[in-house]
Amino acid sequence: MSDAQPIPDPRAGRFEPLILGSRIAVGVALVLAVVGVAAPEPLSDWSAVASIVVVMVAPLLRVGWLAVRWFRRGDRRFGWVAVGVLCVVATAVVLASL
C-alpha cells in the first residue's frame, strides 16, 4: 500500500457559497414557518407568507448564480438555459398576476 496523498483539487471549494446560501435559506424558512404556526394572528400570517417566499426564491437565486457563473466561465449554452428557466418562471408570475 502506498501512503501517497490525493492531489488537492483547486476547484474543491467553488460551490461553498452556494451551499452556505442554501443552508441559510432552509434555516430561515424553518424559523419563519415555526413562527407562522406558533405566533398570534397578524405575525403568523406575515411569517407564513415570508417562509413560502423564501422557499420559492432560494432556488431561483441559485439558478441565477449558476447562470452568472456559467457565462463567466464561457459555457454559454448552460448560461442561456438558466436564463430561459428564469424567463419561464417570470412569465408564469406575470400570467398568474393578471
C-alpha positions as CSV (number, residue, x, y, z in Angstrom):
1,M,0.0,0.0,0.0
2,S,1.1,3.5,-0.8
3,D,1.0,6.4,1.6
4,A,0.5,8.9,-1.2
5,Q,-2.0,11.6,-0.6
6,P,-4.5,12.5,-3.3
7,I,-3.8,15.6,-5.4
8,P,-5.7,18.5,-4.0
9,D,-8.3,19.9,-6.3
10,P,-8.1,23.7,-6.6
11,R,-11.8,23.8,-7.5
12,A,-12.9,22.0,-4.4
13,G,-14.5,25.0,-2.7
14,R,-16.1,26.5,-5.7
15,F,-19.7,25.7,-4.5
16,E,-19.2,26.6,-0.9
17,P,-21.1,30.0,-1.2
18,L,-24.0,28.2,-2.9
19,I,-24.1,25.5,-0.2
20,L,-23.9,28.1,2.6
21,G,-26.7,30.2,1.0
22,S,-28.9,27.1,0.6
23,R,-28.4,26.2,4.2
24,I,-29.2,29.7,5.4
25,A,-32.3,29.8,3.3
26,V,-33.5,26.5,4.7
27,G,-32.9,27.7,8.3
28,V,-34.7,31.0,7.6
29,A,-37.7,29.2,6.1
30,L,-37.8,26.8,9.0
31,V,-37.8,29.6,11.6
32,L,-40.4,31.6,9.7
33,A,-42.6,28.5,9.3
34,V,-42.4,27.8,13.0
35,V,-43.2,31.4,13.9
36,G,-46.1,31.2,11.4
37,V,-47.5,28.2,13.3
38,A,-46.9,29.4,16.8
39,A,-47.3,33.2,16.7
40,P,-50.5,35.2,17.1
41,E,-52.6,36.1,14.1
42,P,-51.1,39.2,12.4
43,L,-47.5,38.0,12.8
44,S,-48.3,34.4,11.9
45,D,-49.8,35.4,8.5
46,W,-46.7,37.5,7.6
47,S,-44.3,34.9,8.8
48,A,-46.1,32.1,6.8
49,V,-46.1,34.1,3.6
50,A,-42.4,35.0,4.2
51,S,-41.5,31.3,4.6
52,I,-43.2,30.5,1.3
53,V,-41.4,33.3,-0.4
54,V,-38.0,32.1,0.8
55,V,-38.8,28.6,-0.3
56,M,-39.7,29.9,-3.8
57,V,-37.0,32.5,-4.3
58,A,-34.0,30.5,-3.0
59,P,-33.9,28.1,-6.0
60,L,-34.3,31.0,-8.4
61,L,-31.3,32.8,-6.8
62,R,-29.4,29.5,-7.2
63,V,-30.2,29.3,-10.9
64,G,-29.2,33.0,-11.3
65,W,-25.9,32.4,-9.5
66,L,-25.2,29.4,-11.7
67,A,-26.1,31.4,-14.9
68,V,-23.7,34.1,-14.0
69,R,-21.0,31.5,-13.2
70,W,-21.6,29.7,-16.5
71,F,-21.4,32.9,-18.5
72,R,-18.2,33.9,-16.8
73,R,-16.6,30.5,-17.5
74,G,-17.6,30.7,-21.1
75,D,-20.2,27.9,-21.1
76,R,-22.9,30.0,-22.8
77,R,-25.2,27.0,-23.5
78,F,-25.8,26.3,-19.9
79,G,-26.0,30.0,-19.2
80,W,-28.7,30.6,-21.7
81,V,-30.6,27.5,-20.5
82,A,-30.6,29.1,-17.0
83,V,-31.7,32.4,-18.4
84,G,-34.5,30.5,-20.2
85,V,-35.6,28.9,-16.9
86,L,-35.7,32.2,-15.2
87,C,-37.7,33.7,-18.1
88,V,-40.3,30.9,-17.9
89,V,-40.7,31.5,-14.2
90,A,-41.0,35.3,-14.7
91,T,-43.6,34.7,-17.4
92,A,-45.6,32.4,-15.1
93,V,-45.5,35.0,-12.4
94,V,-46.7,37.7,-14.8
95,L,-49.5,35.5,-16.1
96,A,-50.6,34.5,-12.6
97,S,-50.8,38.1,-11.5
98,L,-53.1,39.0,-14.3
